[in-house]
Amino acid sequence: MARRKLSEAEIARRMRKLSGWKREGVFLVKKYKFGTFMEAVGFMNRVFAAAEAQDHHPDLYNVWAFVTIKWSTHDVGGLTEWDFRMAAKCDALV
């Protein structure tokens, strides 16, 4: 997949298609809450597998039953279509 940094207009259009995600600088960010620590870990493992399959890896943070995910395409210094696809994939993995 091409790694082209998206324009502000493209980012705004794609943000409207995501639920619960916010933009923090060059990152797409979402915090998920699960019922237990092990549910959170299971979700993280699914995200790890999807990220590895795409060779595109997020920043992941876990505190008990909460998982925060941050997507950005570091080598272009911003957001790409890849980040939005992976954000949507994370929502599908819940």
N, C-alpha and C positions, 0 to 999 in steps of 0.2 A: 504494500500500500504506500502511495506517495505520502511523504511527510512534508506537507506544505502548511505553513502557518496560516491560520484562518484570519480573515479581516474582522474588524469589530462588528460589522453588519452580519457576517456569517455566524459569528459567535452568538450574537443576540438572537438570531433566527433559530439556531439549534438549541439554545437554552430554553426556549419556549416549549420544546418537545420533551424536555426532561422534567421529572417530578421530584421535588425535594433537593435538587442539586443547586449549589450556589457557586458563584465565581469568586475566587480570592486571588487576585493578581493573575498569574499565569496558570492557575490551577482550577480544575473542577473539583468541588468538595461536597461530600455527603457523609452524614453520620447516621449509621443504622443502629437500632436497638433490638436486641434479642431477649428471649426469656431467660436464658442461662448462658453461662460462660461457654459451655460446650457447643451450644447452637452458634454462638459467635465464631468460635474456632472452626466449626464445620463450614460456615460461610466463607471465612478467610481461606480455607483450603480450596474451596471451589474457585474463588477469585485467583488464588495462586496458580491453579491449573489452567484457567482461561488466559491469564496473563502470560504464562510460560508458552502456551500454544501460539500466542500472537507475537512473542518476543517483545512485549510492551508491558512494562512493570510499573505499578502504582506505588505511591507511598501509602503504607497501611499502618494504622495505629489501633491497638486494642486495649481497652480498659474494661475488665470484667465482661459484661454483656453488650458492650458498645464497640462498634468498629467504625473508624473514620477512614475514608478512602480519598486520596488526592491523585488526580490524573493530570499529567502535562507531558508534552513531548519535549524533553530536555534538549535534544540536539537541534531543535529549531527555536527554542526559547519561548515557547508559547503553546497554544492549543491548536490541535489539528483534528481532522475528521476522526482519526484513530481514537482520540480521547473521548469523543462523544459516543462512538460505537462501544467502547469499553465501559463507559458509564452506564449505557443502556443494558449492556450485558450483565453488569453487576446487579442492576435492578431485577433482571430476569433470574438471577441465581439465588435470590432470597427465598 
